[in-house]
Amino acid sequence: MRWREDKTLNAIAELNEQSDRSLLIVEDDKPFLERLSRAMETRGFSVTSCDTVSDGLAQIGKSAPAFAVVDLRLGDGNGLDVVSALKKKRPDARAIVLTGYGNIATAVTAVKMGAIDYLSKPADADDVVAALLSTSAEKSELPTNPMSADRVRWEHIQRIYEMCNRNVSETARRLNMHRRTLQRILAKRAPR
């Protein structure tokens, strides 16, 4: 626990050296959005919050922030669209993606679109700050538990789904699976 406090203090000290502390948070879970916004403000960020993709894109159009925390699945679209628009408008921006539906395929897609990290919900504010301010030289810790067979299957389905540009019918054809079965699998959370 001690190293975590040191890491958080180092991240806050690094933030104080930054001249632009603007942060955009795009999250459709209102209570989580409010908690995270308050927590990030207390850590020195100048926070703007939105709860839809369209609001996030509009905010980026007005003024692209230096940092962004974006939920992957939003009510009106995909949070990766916000990350992509931010990186086009401001290539030096640092964005992370939060999701309750974590899988390898979407993590890879998020990083390819310009996100610097990918965190599973519920994410602690200290973890978010550490991810936003981390340097590429730092390595993440290896997982202590290997994936279950169900999880590996789910990851494979998600990878094919992303390769098919999130087209359910095409994914079902490639996996030789009924479309409705695939839709039920995609609607569920990832197995442990």
N, C-alpha and C positions, 0 to 999 in steps of 0.2 A: 504494500500500500504506500510505503514511503517513496518508492521510485516514481509512482504515479503522481504524487504531489509535486515532486521535483520536476517531472516532465511537464506538468501543467504550468508551474511557475516559469520554467524556461520558455514555454510557448507564449505565455502572456508577455514576458520580457521581449521576446522576438516581435510580438505584435506591436508593442510600444515603439519599436524602431521603424515600423511601417508608417508611411505618410498617409496612404489611403487605406482606411479601415472599413470601407463600405462592404456590407454583406447582404445578399439577397437570400431569403429563405422562402422556398416554394413547397408548401405542405398542405394537404387537404384535411388532415386531422387537426381541427381547431385547438383543442386543449394542448396537444403536443406542440403545435405551432407557437402558441402563446408562451408556454414554458420555455421552449428553446430560444425564442426571441428575447425573453427577459434574461435568460442565462447568458446569452451571447453579448447582450448589452452590458451586463455586469463585468464581462471579460474584456471590454474595451472596443467592441465592434459598433459600428453605426448601422443598425439593422433596418431593412425594409422587408416586410413580409407580404406574401401573396398566397392565395389558396387555389389558384387555377393556372394551367399552362398559359392561357391567353393573357392573364394579368402579369405573369412572369415575363412573357415575351414583350408586353407593352412596357414594363419597367426597364427591361434591357434596352429597348428602343429609346427611352428617355435618357437613361444614364446607366451604362454598363458598370456593375460593381467590380471590386477587386476580388471578392470572394463570393461563393454561392453554395448553399446547401439545398439540394433538390430531391424531393420524393420521386421514386421511379413511376409508380402508378398513381395518377391523379384522375379526378372525376372527368375531366374534359380532354384527356390525352396522356401522352407519355412524357415524363420529366426529362428524358434524354433530348427532346426537342429544345428544351430550355438551355441545357448544357451546350448543345451544338450552336445555338444562336449566340450564346455568351462568348464562346470561343471564336466565333466569326467576328463579332464586334470588338472583343478585347482578348487577343490571343494570350496575354500574360495573366489572365484571370485564373484563379484556383477554385475549382468546383469539386464537390463530393456528392455522391448519390446515396440516399438513404432508402431502404426498402424493407418491407416485411416479407417479401417474396424473393429472398436472395438465392441466386444460383450463379454458376460459373459463366454461363453464356451471356447473361445480361451484364455481369461484371466486366467481362472482356469487351462487350459492346460499349459500355459506359466509358471505359478507359480509352478505347479507340476514338470515341467522340470528344475526348478532351477532359474527362473527369480524372482527378488525381487519386481518388480513393473511392471505395464502395463499402458502406457500413450497413449492417443489419439493424433493424429496429428491435427493441428500443435502444437507441444510442444515447449514451451519456454526453452531456455538454463538454466535459473534459476530453472525451474521445473525439468529438467533432472538432474542437480547437486543435488538438494534437494532429488530426488528419489534415486540417486546412493549412497548418504551419509546418508540416513535416518536410524534411528535405529528402531528395531521392536517394541519398546515401544510406538512410535508415532502412533496415530490413524488418519486415513484419515477422512475428513469431510463428513458428510452425504449429499446425493444429495438433492437439494432444490426442484426439480420437479420429481414427480413419472413418471415411464415409460408409454407411450401410449400403447393402445391395439395392434397396429401394431408392436411396438417395442417388446412387450412381445412375440408375434407370431414369430417374426424374431429371438429372443433369443432362443426360443424353437427349431426352425429349426436348428440353429447353434449348439446347445447342442447335438442334435441327430446326426448331421453331424460329429461332433468331436468324438462322441461315436462310429461311424461307420468308424473311421480312415480316414475321408475325402473321403469316397467312395460314390459318388453321387447316383449310382444305388441302393445300399443297403439302403441309407438314404431315397430315394424316396419310396422304398418298405415299410419301417417301418412307413413312414408318410402317406402311401396310397395316393401318389401324383404322377403325371406324371413326368418322369425324366427331360424333357425339361423345364417344369414349375419350377421345383426345381433349375435347372441350371440358369434360368433367375433371380430367387430370390437371389441365391448366388452371382451372378455377380453384384448386386446392393449394394449400401452403405446402412448402417443401417438406418431405419427411426428414427426420433427424438422422 
